[in-house]
């Protein structure tokens, strides 16, 4: 089974967040709890629905990830860009969170 | 420019307070997302990949310095120090907090701005020629009519829940700089043989997944009938436009399925019933609105001719900028300045708060306090004395805004693409940056001449790729980005939809493909005066297919 994580956007500011192992929504994919079997995925989906119903987050989704050299990497490009920020330097102090080695 | 009256102020303020209450109830959990989403969209608040996005309306792309300073202030205080000017002459902020949006809208209201009707199935921001009121070739200023349409369409109860969104564009010259034939309604302001003002009316144009060129259903509509005729069109669309399939819900599909002749007949029936009602525009009302758009008193500044010639001789870069970015004004001592938001290798349409402040300062000091946003994602100073071009240029250089590329290959339109947009399938910005860098040398751009590249990161075509001389559409194929190239599109008075040239290109190959197309053009043009579009229309796609795919039919399929 492909590894999965739960992601969403925080209600108050819309920033992309991931669910960690303690049940907190964190801003880094690298701290996300990884579901490696079907029961864990079901639990993630339920947690996402609950957080949405509780008005903590919006647009909650379980997404596929893989581990590359010890680093979590979403399988879909859309999710990689969500996780790493725009792939370009876009403002002073925001030099493209993906950095020069953003892997398309 | 138009100034709010008491009604406008009260209306916008009440909407801000209404939205503040809605946001508070959403954050407290009293309102669920399903109930809140349409409310936030009505106020221009989207949810994108990384954060919320706020789209602020800039009616017909016209701004004062005070308003531009407010846009800068919002970028600085509530966002990450920049904003993105769009192909709808609006501005988008990419990182606002939902909890801040009522305060942002409150601040916007203080300078007579808002975000209403920048989303949803309603009549959106009415766009117009960015050179309105200044262009030498203009018959009449389209903005008074755009403003009349704005007032009429704002929270219009009958047209707030249309089958789909609805976009109206107005131009006032034969040269169409507002791309009216790819809008739901396009209005071409003109005079009849008796000197009366009116409009040629186009209906059913659009881009997106089904690009269509609008059909002209009226050659001359007298100005007093603008609202009654537009209402007639909207009624026919509201009644017969499809609501069962969002991909077939735009009026272009209705026009296509009904036929322009039959649709025109239906509109005329509605119009006959509306023509002499309260929708008929009184001459006094047209005059009253027009006075808001009276041109500034332009004093003779004939000394500018001599100074300009002298400066151009001593500074080739200034000379290049004047040649490329300054267009003739209706007053011979003045020009219209395009401030390029396309620095070589930069992000098309983005401007920092400091750049917005700089433009506001320049407009205030030298350009009668008027700024425009073009649908090509640049800023315009519509009234500039030739005598003031040199100090303006110096100030733009300091602000990083003096790129001399208006209308050239690096003046690329690009949507935010997958770097920001939740709908996108592929990135647009890095592709634009790479092409811009490849062709950035001024001599090379000048050699290539007028060439409009337009890039969209999905089929919704916010980057207008269908009407790019070279269009790029980003798609996702097997989990990777792929760019489909179209050639021969144009969004002017001779509008055409670009033709797909063959199979798509991977991101690392797309700039090479563009270079092959450009080199092919340079090799086959009759002479330097034949533009890319003219050459393409003369020779067709085959030479470009041969160059890109080696003439293999299979490759080009």
Interface residues (C-beta under 8 A of the other chain):
Chain A: X9 X11 X12 X13 X14 X15 X16 X52 X53 X54 X55 X58 X59 X75 X76 X77 X78 X81 X82 X85 X86 X87 X88 X90 X91 X92 X93 X94 X104
Chain B: X26 X27 X29 X32 X33 X47 X48 X49 X50 X51 X52 X80 X81 X82 X96 X97 X98 X99 X347 X350 X352 X418 X419 X420 X424 X427 X429 X430 X433 X476 X479 X480 X481 X507
